[in-house]
Amino acid sequence: MVTFLPSRPGRLADVPSFARAIGGAESNVACALAAAGHRVKWVGRVGRDGFGHHLVETIGAHGVDVTAVGRDPHRPTGIYFRTADDRAAEAHEVVYYRAGSAASAMSPATVPYDSVADGRVLHLTGITAALSADCLALMRELTASRPGRPLVSFDVNHRPALWRDGTAPEVLLELARRADVVFVGADEAEVLWGLAGPSAIRAALPEPAVLVVKRGGEGAVAFERCAASFPTPPLPELGLRPRPRSSNAGRAEDAAAAAPRSGPAPDTVTTVPAPRVDVLAPVGAGDAFAAGFLSATLRGLGMTARLRHGHLMAAAALTVPGDVAVPPRRAHADRLAALDAAAWGTLHLGPGWTGDDQEVRTP
């Protein structure tokens, strides 16, 4: 969608003007991954209108392959307006204008599986499933088990305003269980499923090989099924070679095993705190986290490094006004991700930190 960012804080009724930008969870992740040096294709549908042209041209300018984006001559491109405050804040407002949009008409017929089958990772979100019955059918098609499918990454991304029929809990749980890698916020899991805490969430979602529970400023917890007992490990199938973990990069967290639970195999549990961040705009962090985590996954890094790269990419998004940020240079991010636990714990990031050596350490 095209998103309109407010020129100042306050109610939508009081904001005098808005700046045009691009929005959409999947395209945010695509742009961030392209900026991190990966080959990325975004597949979707937009209207054959000015806003659609703007979206495709802007996303393409980020280095994303947009050749598979469909142009609908009969439906418009969706747009939305939002306030400047945190999405979780009581005063937050967001207004969507995408009923009958080109994106809401996506289906297995308009987005064939072949258009996404050539990727190493296929990233999806629960937002698409909420747009229409056809979109949900498409999500079920893309997450179906089949030989040689890409590693399926699924961000739950619960948006209550899109789920008026009350089906969100069962639909999002169904799709998450069909994925290989799942991202979910602890807060949204409690709202959706009444689950309190990462262990309860994992008990309800034993199927994904990797489950990442995001806890906001507290950090993130990853549950990873032990490779030795997982019958079809996704990373070797994708040609990835896990790199040895650094001795100073969270060895204690990576070695912590989960308590035995019912399911196909035990887990390795990794907990990584989030760095302190001076937030400029509290939007886009979840998509950026997923991009950072997936980037490190594609590079074959260990779980602590994956979570740290997720936090660093999220910090880049939190310290710019819009949804998409320029990530730190790979060498810079790698250096920060390799800090020992004590140094990582003192990391303090503010606007401009993505330039080399701009982070501030607390005493």
VOPA-511080 format. One record per residue (C-alpha): residue in three letters; x, y, z. Coordinates in steps of 0.2 Angstrom, whole numbers. Last residue first. Example, Ala and Ser with C-alpha at 12.3 -4.5 7.8 and 13.67 -1.06 7.14 Angstrom:
BEGIN
@r: SER xx: 68 yy: -5 zz: 36;
@r: ALA xx: 62 yy: -22 zz: 39;
This chain:
BEGIN
@r: PRO xx: 145 yy: 16 zz: 156;
@r: THR xx: 133 yy: 17 zz: 142;
@r: ARG xx: 140 yy: 14 zz: 125;
@r: VAL xx: 135 yy: 25 zz: 110;
@r: GLU xx: 134 yy: 18 zz: 92;
@r: GLN xx: 141 yy: 29 zz: 78;
@r: ASP xx: 156 yy: 19 zz: 74;
@r: ASP xx: 151 yy: 17 zz: 56;
@r: GLY xx: 135 yy: 25 zz: 50;
@r: THR xx: 120 yy: 15 zz: 56;
@r: TRP xx: 120 yy: 25 zz: 72;
@r: GLY xx: 112 yy: 40 zz: 64;
@r: PRO xx: 98 yy: 41 zz: 76;
@r: GLY xx: 102 yy: 32 zz: 92;
@r: LEU xx: 109 yy: 16 zz: 98;
@r: HIS xx: 115 yy: 11 zz: 115;
@r: LEU xx: 125 yy: -5 zz: 117;
@r: THR xx: 129 yy: -9 zz: 135;
@r: GLY xx: 122 yy: -27 zz: 135;
@r: TRP xx: 131 yy: -31 zz: 119;
@r: ALA xx: 147 yy: -26 zz: 128;
@r: ALA xx: 143 yy: -38 zz: 142;
@r: ALA xx: 137 yy: -52 zz: 131;
@r: ASP xx: 153 yy: -52 zz: 120;
@r: LEU xx: 151 yy: -42 zz: 104;
@r: ALA xx: 149 yy: -52 zz: 88;
@r: ALA xx: 133 yy: -44 zz: 83;
@r: LEU xx: 141 yy: -27 zz: 84;
@r: ARG xx: 155 yy: -32 zz: 72;
@r: ASP xx: 144 yy: -41 zz: 60;
@r: ALA xx: 133 yy: -25 zz: 59;
@r: HIS xx: 148 yy: -15 zz: 55;
@r: ALA xx: 154 yy: -27 zz: 42;
@r: ARG xx: 137 yy: -28 zz: 34;
@r: ARG xx: 135 yy: -10 zz: 33;
@r: PRO xx: 121 yy: -3 zz: 44;
@r: PRO xx: 103 yy: -5 zz: 37;
@r: VAL xx: 95 yy: 9 zz: 27;
@r: ALA xx: 78 yy: 11 zz: 35;
@r: VAL xx: 60 yy: 7 zz: 29;
@r: ASP xx: 45 yy: 11 zz: 39;
@r: GLY xx: 47 yy: 30 zz: 40;
@r: PRO xx: 54 yy: 42 zz: 52;
@r: VAL xx: 71 yy: 34 zz: 56;
@r: THR xx: 79 yy: 28 zz: 72;
@r: LEU xx: 66 yy: 14 zz: 75;
@r: ALA xx: 70 yy: 6 zz: 58;
@r: ALA xx: 89 yy: 5 zz: 61;
@r: ALA xx: 85 yy: -2 zz: 78;
@r: ALA xx: 75 yy: -16 zz: 70;
@r: MET xx: 89 yy: -20 zz: 59;
@r: LEU xx: 100 yy: -22 zz: 74;
@r: HIS xx: 88 yy: -32 zz: 84;
@r: GLY xx: 86 yy: -44 zz: 69;
@r: HIS xx: 105 yy: -45 zz: 67;
@r: ARG xx: 106 yy: -49 zz: 86;
@r: LEU xx: 93 yy: -63 zz: 84;
@r: ARG xx: 102 yy: -71 zz: 69;
@r: ALA xx: 119 yy: -69 zz: 78;
@r: THR xx: 112 yy: -79 zz: 93;
@r: MET xx: 105 yy: -92 zz: 82;
@r: GLY xx: 121 yy: -96 zz: 72;
@r: LEU xx: 124 yy: -88 zz: 55;
@r: GLY xx: 121 yy: -98 zz: 39;
@r: ARG xx: 121 yy: -82 zz: 28;
@r: LEU xx: 103 yy: -85 zz: 23;
@r: THR xx: 99 yy: -86 zz: 42;
@r: ALA xx: 108 yy: -69 zz: 45;
@r: SER xx: 97 yy: -61 zz: 32;
@r: LEU xx: 82 yy: -69 zz: 38;
@r: PHE xx: 85 yy: -62 zz: 56;
@r: GLY xx: 88 yy: -45 zz: 49;
@r: ALA xx: 73 yy: -45 zz: 38;
@r: ALA xx: 62 yy: -52 zz: 52;
@r: PHE xx: 68 yy: -38 zz: 64;
@r: ALA xx: 65 yy: -25 zz: 50;
@r: ASP xx: 47 yy: -31 zz: 48;
@r: GLY xx: 44 yy: -29 zz: 67;
@r: ALA xx: 53 yy: -12 zz: 68;
@r: GLY xx: 43 yy: -4 zz: 55;
@r: VAL xx: 35 yy: 9 zz: 66;
@r: PRO xx: 40 yy: 17 zz: 83;
@r: ALA xx: 47 yy: 33 zz: 76;
@r: LEU xx: 63 yy: 42 zz: 83;
@r: VAL xx: 67 yy: 29 zz: 96;
@r: ASP xx: 83 yy: 31 zz: 106;
@r: VAL xx: 87 yy: 12 zz: 107;
@r: ARG xx: 94 yy: 1 zz: 121;
@r: PRO xx: 100 yy: -15 zz: 114;
@r: ALA xx: 87 yy: -30 zz: 114;
@r: PRO xx: 91 yy: -45 zz: 125;
@r: VAL xx: 95 yy: -61 zz: 116;
@r: THR xx: 87 yy: -78 zz: 122;
@r: THR xx: 91 yy: -94 zz: 113;
@r: VAL xx: 82 yy: -110 zz: 116;
@r: THR xx: 87 yy: -127 zz: 109;
@r: ASP xx: 72 yy: -138 zz: 107;
@r: PRO xx: 67 yy: -156 zz: 109;
@r: ALA xx: 59 yy: -166 zz: 95;
@r: PRO xx: 43 yy: -171 zz: 87;
@r: GLY xx: 32 yy: -164 zz: 100;
@r: SER xx: 27 yy: -165 zz: 118;
@r: ARG xx: 39 yy: -155 zz: 129;
@r: PRO xx: 56 yy: -158 zz: 137;
@r: ALA xx: 63 yy: -143 zz: 146;
@r: ALA xx: 72 yy: -132 zz: 133;
@r: ALA xx: 91 yy: -133 zz: 131;
@r: ALA xx: 102 yy: -118 zz: 135;
@r: ALA xx: 118 yy: -120 zz: 124;
@r: ASP xx: 114 yy: -105 zz: 113;
@r: GLU xx: 111 yy: -94 zz: 128;
@r: ALA xx: 128 yy: -98 zz: 136;
@r: ARG xx: 137 yy: -97 zz: 120;
@r: GLY xx: 130 yy: -79 zz: 117;
@r: ALA xx: 143 yy: -72 zz: 105;
@r: ASN xx: 160 yy: -73 zz: 114;
@r: SER xx: 165 yy: -90 zz: 108;
@r: SER xx: 159 yy: -86 zz: 91;
@r: ARG xx: 147 yy: -99 zz: 84;
@r: PRO xx: 153 yy: -110 zz: 70;
@r: ARG xx: 145 yy: -106 zz: 53;
@r: PRO xx: 129 yy: -115 zz: 48;
@r: ARG xx: 131 yy: -121 zz: 29;
@r: LEU xx: 116 yy: -116 zz: 18;
@r: GLY xx: 112 yy: -126 zz: 3;
@r: LEU xx: 94 yy: -123 zz: 4;
@r: GLU xx: 91 yy: -141 zz: 9;
@r: PRO xx: 105 yy: -140 zz: 22;
@r: LEU xx: 95 yy: -125 zz: 30;
@r: PRO xx: 78 yy: -134 zz: 30;
@r: PRO xx: 82 yy: -149 zz: 41;
@r: THR xx: 71 yy: -163 zz: 35;
@r: PRO xx: 69 yy: -176 zz: 49;
@r: PHE xx: 73 yy: -164 zz: 64;
@r: SER xx: 81 yy: -175 zz: 77;
@r: ALA xx: 99 yy: -170 zz: 74;
@r: ALA xx: 95 yy: -152 zz: 69;
@r: CYS xx: 88 yy: -149 zz: 87;
@r: ARG xx: 72 yy: -139 zz: 85;
@r: GLU xx: 75 yy: -121 zz: 87;
@r: PHE xx: 65 yy: -110 zz: 100;
@r: ALA xx: 70 yy: -92 zz: 98;
@r: VAL xx: 68 yy: -79 zz: 112;
@r: ALA xx: 68 yy: -60 zz: 109;
@r: GLY xx: 72 yy: -44 zz: 117;
@r: GLU xx: 66 yy: -34 zz: 132;
@r: GLY xx: 62 yy: -19 zz: 122;
@r: GLY xx: 48 yy: -28 zz: 113;
@r: ARG xx: 46 yy: -46 zz: 118;
@r: LYS xx: 48 yy: -55 zz: 101;
@r: VAL xx: 45 yy: -74 zz: 101;
@r: VAL xx: 54 yy: -83 zz: 87;
@r: LEU xx: 49 yy: -100 zz: 83;
@r: VAL xx: 61 yy: -111 zz: 72;
@r: ALA xx: 57 yy: -128 zz: 65;
@r: PRO xx: 39 yy: -124 zz: 65;
@r: GLU xx: 27 yy: -138 zz: 72;
@r: PRO xx: 27 yy: -136 zz: 91;
@r: LEU xx: 16 yy: -120 zz: 91;
@r: ALA xx: 4 yy: -121 zz: 106;
@r: ALA xx: 18 yy: -127 zz: 117;
@r: ARG xx: 30 yy: -114 zz: 109;
@r: ILE xx: 18 yy: -100 zz: 114;
@r: ALA xx: 17 yy: -107 zz: 132;
@r: SER xx: 36 yy: -107 zz: 133;
@r: PRO xx: 37 yy: -89 zz: 126;
@r: GLY xx: 25 yy: -82 zz: 140;
@r: ALA xx: 7 yy: -79 zz: 142;
@r: LEU xx: -5 yy: -87 zz: 129;
@r: GLY xx: -23 yy: -81 zz: 128;
@r: TRP xx: -23 yy: -85 zz: 110;
@r: LEU xx: -24 yy: -69 zz: 100;
@r: VAL xx: -22 yy: -56 zz: 113;
@r: GLU xx: -8 yy: -66 zz: 122;
@r: ALA xx: 0 yy: -70 zz: 106;
@r: GLU xx: -1 yy: -52 zz: 101;
@r: ASP xx: 9 yy: -47 zz: 116;
@r: ALA xx: 22 yy: -60 zz: 115;
@r: GLY xx: 25 yy: -55 zz: 97;
@r: VAL xx: 26 yy: -68 zz: 84;
@r: PHE xx: 39 yy: -73 zz: 71;
@r: VAL xx: 38 yy: -91 zz: 63;
@r: VAL xx: 50 yy: -101 zz: 53;
@r: ASP xx: 46 yy: -117 zz: 45;
@r: ALA xx: 27 yy: -113 zz: 42;
@r: ARG xx: 12 yy: -124 zz: 42;
@r: ARG xx: 9 yy: -121 zz: 61;
@r: ALA xx: 9 yy: -102 zz: 58;
@r: LEU xx: -5 yy: -104 zz: 45;
@r: GLU xx: -17 yy: -113 zz: 57;
@r: LEU xx: -13 yy: -102 zz: 71;
@r: LEU xx: -17 yy: -87 zz: 61;
@r: VAL xx: -33 yy: -94 zz: 55;
@r: GLU xx: -39 yy: -100 zz: 72;
@r: PRO xx: -36 yy: -84 zz: 82;
@r: ALA xx: -40 yy: -72 zz: 67;
@r: THR xx: -58 yy: -79 zz: 64;
@r: GLY xx: -67 yy: -65 zz: 74;
@r: ASP xx: -76 yy: -59 zz: 58;
@r: ARG xx: -70 yy: -41 zz: 59;
@r: TRP xx: -51 yy: -46 zz: 57;
@r: LEU xx: -43 yy: -31 zz: 48;
@r: ALA xx: -44 yy: -19 zz: 63;
@r: PRO xx: -36 yy: -32 zz: 74;
@r: ARG xx: -20 yy: -32 zz: 64;
@r: HIS xx: -10 yy: -48 zz: 69;
@r: ASN xx: 7 yy: -48 zz: 61;
@r: VAL xx: 9 yy: -67 zz: 62;
@r: ASP xx: 26 yy: -66 zz: 53;
@r: PHE xx: 28 yy: -82 zz: 43;
@r: SER xx: 44 yy: -89 zz: 35;
@r: VAL xx: 42 yy: -103 zz: 23;
@r: LEU xx: 59 yy: -111 zz: 18;
@r: PRO xx: 56 yy: -114 zz: -1;
@r: ARG xx: 46 yy: -129 zz: -7;
@r: GLY xx: 55 yy: -144 zz: -14;
@r: PRO xx: 42 yy: -157 zz: -11;
@r: ARG xx: 25 yy: -150 zz: -5;
@r: SER xx: 17 yy: -145 zz: 11;
@r: ALA xx: 5 yy: -131 zz: 9;
@r: THR xx: 10 yy: -114 zz: 14;
@r: LEU xx: 8 yy: -105 zz: -3;
@r: GLU xx: -9 yy: -113 zz: -6;
@r: ARG xx: -16 yy: -109 zz: 11;
@r: MET xx: -10 yy: -91 zz: 9;
@r: LEU xx: -18 yy: -90 zz: -8;
@r: ALA xx: -35 yy: -97 zz: -1;
@r: LEU xx: -33 yy: -83 zz: 13;
@r: CYS xx: -31 yy: -70 zz: -1;
@r: ASP xx: -47 yy: -77 zz: -10;
@r: ALA xx: -57 yy: -76 zz: 6;
@r: SER xx: -52 yy: -58 zz: 8;
@r: LEU xx: -39 yy: -46 zz: 16;
@r: ALA xx: -36 yy: -55 zz: 32;
@r: ALA xx: -24 yy: -68 zz: 25;
@r: THR xx: -13 yy: -55 zz: 18;
@r: ILE xx: -10 yy: -47 zz: 35;
@r: GLY xx: -5 yy: -64 zz: 43;
@r: THR xx: 12 yy: -62 zz: 34;
@r: LEU xx: 23 yy: -71 zz: 21;
@r: HIS xx: 41 yy: -73 zz: 18;
@r: LEU xx: 47 yy: -87 zz: 5;
@r: VAL xx: 65 yy: -91 zz: 7;
@r: ARG xx: 77 yy: -100 zz: -5;
@r: GLY xx: 67 yy: -92 zz: -19;
@r: ASP xx: 62 yy: -101 zz: -36;
@r: ALA xx: 44 yy: -106 zz: -30;
@r: VAL xx: 37 yy: -88 zz: -29;
@r: SER xx: 30 yy: -85 zz: -46;
@r: ASP xx: 27 yy: -104 zz: -49;
@r: TYR xx: 14 yy: -104 zz: -35;
@r: PRO xx: 3 yy: -93 zz: -46;
@r: VAL xx: -2 yy: -76 zz: -40;
@r: THR xx: -18 yy: -72 zz: -50;
@r: ALA xx: -26 yy: -89 zz: -49;
@r: PRO xx: -20 yy: -94 zz: -32;
@r: SER xx: -29 yy: -77 zz: -26;
@r: MET xx: -25 yy: -59 zz: -24;
@r: ALA xx: -41 yy: -48 zz: -25;
@r: SER xx: -37 yy: -39 zz: -8;
@r: ALA xx: -21 yy: -33 zz: -16;
@r: ALA xx: -30 yy: -24 zz: -31;
@r: SER xx: -41 yy: -15 zz: -18;
@r: GLY xx: -59 yy: -19 zz: -15;
@r: ALA xx: -58 yy: -13 zz: 3;
@r: ARG xx: -41 yy: -5 zz: 4;
@r: TYR xx: -43 yy: 12 zz: 12;
@r: TYR xx: -36 yy: 9 zz: 29;
@r: VAL xx: -37 yy: 21 zz: 44;
@r: VAL xx: -24 yy: 20 zz: 58;
@r: GLU xx: -25 yy: 28 zz: 75;
@r: HIS xx: -14 yy: 26 zz: 90;
@r: ALA xx: -21 yy: 35 zz: 106;
@r: GLU xx: -21 yy: 19 zz: 116;
@r: ALA xx: -3 yy: 15 zz: 111;
@r: ALA xx: 2 yy: -2 zz: 104;
@r: ARG xx: 4 yy: 6 zz: 86;
@r: ASP xx: 16 yy: 18 zz: 94;
@r: ASP xx: 13 yy: 36 zz: 90;
@r: ALA xx: 14 yy: 46 zz: 73;
@r: THR xx: -4 yy: 44 zz: 68;
@r: ARG xx: -9 yy: 33 zz: 53;
@r: PHE xx: -16 yy: 35 zz: 35;
@r: TYR xx: -19 yy: 21 zz: 23;
@r: ILE xx: -18 yy: 17 zz: 4;
@r: GLY xx: -24 yy: 2 zz: -7;
@r: THR xx: -20 yy: 2 zz: -25;
@r: PRO xx: -36 yy: 3 zz: -35;
@r: ARG xx: -46 yy: -11 zz: -44;
@r: HIS xx: -51 yy: -13 zz: -62;
@r: PRO xx: -34 yy: -12 zz: -72;
@r: ASP xx: -25 yy: -24 zz: -60;
@r: ARG xx: -6 yy: -23 zz: -62;
@r: GLY xx: 3 yy: -39 zz: -56;
@r: VAL xx: 20 yy: -39 zz: -48;
@r: ALA xx: 31 yy: -52 zz: -55;
@r: THR xx: 44 yy: -41 zz: -62;
@r: VAL xx: 46 yy: -32 zz: -46;
@r: ASP xx: 64 yy: -37 zz: -42;
@r: VAL xx: 70 yy: -27 zz: -27;
@r: GLY xx: 85 yy: -16 zz: -28;
@r: HIS xx: 77 yy: -2 zz: -17;
@r: ALA xx: 73 yy: 7 zz: -33;
@r: GLY xx: 61 yy: -7 zz: -37;
@r: ILE xx: 51 yy: -4 zz: -21;
@r: THR xx: 50 yy: 14 zz: -27;
@r: GLU xx: 45 yy: 11 zz: -45;
@r: VAL xx: 32 yy: -3 zz: -40;
@r: LEU xx: 24 yy: 8 zz: -26;
@r: HIS xx: 24 yy: 24 zz: -36;
@r: HIS xx: 16 yy: 15 zz: -51;
@r: GLY xx: 3 yy: 8 zz: -40;
@r: PHE xx: -1 yy: 25 zz: -33;
@r: GLY xx: -3 yy: 33 zz: -50;
@r: ASP xx: -15 yy: 19 zz: -56;
@r: ARG xx: -15 yy: 2 zz: -63;
@r: GLY xx: -19 yy: -5 zz: -46;
@r: VAL xx: -7 yy: -15 zz: -37;
@r: ARG xx: -4 yy: -34 zz: -35;
@r: GLY xx: 9 yy: -44 zz: -26;
@r: VAL xx: 26 yy: -53 zz: -28;
@r: TRP xx: 42 yy: -45 zz: -21;
@r: LYS xx: 58 yy: -53 zz: -27;
@r: VAL xx: 75 yy: -52 zz: -17;
@r: ARG xx: 93 yy: -55 zz: -21;
@r: HIS xx: 102 yy: -51 zz: -5;
@r: GLY xx: 114 yy: -37 zz: 0;
@r: ALA xx: 107 yy: -30 zz: 16;
@r: ALA xx: 98 yy: -16 zz: 6;
@r: ALA xx: 89 yy: -30 zz: -3;
@r: LEU xx: 84 yy: -38 zz: 13;
@r: ALA xx: 77 yy: -21 zz: 19;
@r: CYS xx: 67 yy: -18 zz: 4;
@r: ALA xx: 59 yy: -36 zz: 4;
@r: VAL xx: 55 yy: -35 zz: 23;
@r: ASN xx: 46 yy: -18 zz: 20;
@r: SER xx: 37 yy: -26 zz: 4;
@r: GLU xx: 31 yy: -40 zz: 15;
@r: ALA xx: 24 yy: -28 zz: 29;
@r: GLY xx: 16 yy: -16 zz: 18;
@r: GLY xx: 20 yy: 3 zz: 16;
@r: ILE xx: 27 yy: 15 zz: 4;
@r: ALA xx: 28 yy: 34 zz: 8;
@r: ARG xx: 18 yy: 50 zz: 5;
@r: ALA xx: 20 yy: 64 zz: 17;
@r: PHE xx: 4 yy: 70 zz: 27;
@r: SER xx: -4 yy: 87 zz: 31;
@r: PRO xx: -14 yy: 96 zz: 43;
@r: VAL xx: -15 yy: 83 zz: 57;
@r: ASP xx: -29 yy: 87 zz: 69;
@r: ALA xx: -42 yy: 75 zz: 64;
@r: LEU xx: -29 yy: 61 zz: 63;
@r: ARG xx: -26 yy: 64 zz: 81;
@r: GLY xx: -9 yy: 71 zz: 87;
@r: PRO xx: 10 yy: 70 zz: 82;
@r: ARG xx: 16 yy: 80 zz: 67;
@r: SER xx: 17 yy: 79 zz: 48;
@r: PRO xx: 8 yy: 63 zz: 48;
@r: LEU xx: 14 yy: 49 zz: 37;
@r: PHE xx: 3 yy: 43 zz: 22;
@r: THR xx: 6 yy: 25 zz: 17;
@r: VAL xx: 4 yy: 18 zz: -1;
@r: MET xx: 0 yy: 0 zz: 0;
